[in-house]
């Protein structure tokens, strides 16, 4: 492993209605377990190399980024 290969960024997200229909597919793509809190929020970590795709998925309305950690 070199450089930033193992670095991850953490976020709190909430799936929107559109995203709930694709939740399993999105979770599989980013390697998340798909666990949601009672209010539908989810703490996720994203490899730095996938942050651009993650932010584009949010921009397209599949989920909202509530917090960047």
N, C-alpha and C positions, 0 to 999 in steps of 0.2 A: 504494500500500500504506500502510495506517495502523496505528499502534500495534503490536500483537502479531501481525499477520497473517502474518509470515514466521518467527516464533519456533517452534522445535521442541525437544522434549525427547528425550533419548536413553535407551535401555533395552537391557539384555541379557535376552532371553527364551529359553525353551525350549518348543517345541511339545509338548503332551501327546498321547496317542494319539488322543483325540477331535479335537484340532486338526490333526493330520496329515491327517485325512480332508478337512478344509476349508482346508488350508494355502494353496492357490492362490487361493481366493476371499478369504481374510483378507488375504493379501499384496496382492492387487489393490485391495482396499478402502482399505488404508492407504498404498498406493503403494510397497511394498517390492519388492525384486528376488527375494526368496524364497530367497536363499543361506543354507545352514546349514553350520556347522562340522561336523567329524567327530563330535563328541559331541552334535550336534543343537541347539546354541545358535545364536543369531542376534542380531547387533547391529542395532537398528532405531532410527529416529528418527520421532517422531510430532508432527504439528502440534499446538500447544497447544489448538486448538479441537476436536481429536479425542481428547484424553487421557481424557475421561470414557468414551467408547465403548471405547477401548483397555483401560482398567481393568475395565470391565464384561465385555469379552470374556475377560479373564484370570480374573475372578471366576467366570465360567461354565465354566471348566475347559478352554478351548481351548489355553492356554499358561500357563506360569508366568513371572512377572517375577523374574529372578534378581538384577538389579542396576539401580539407577536412577542415571544419571550426570548 
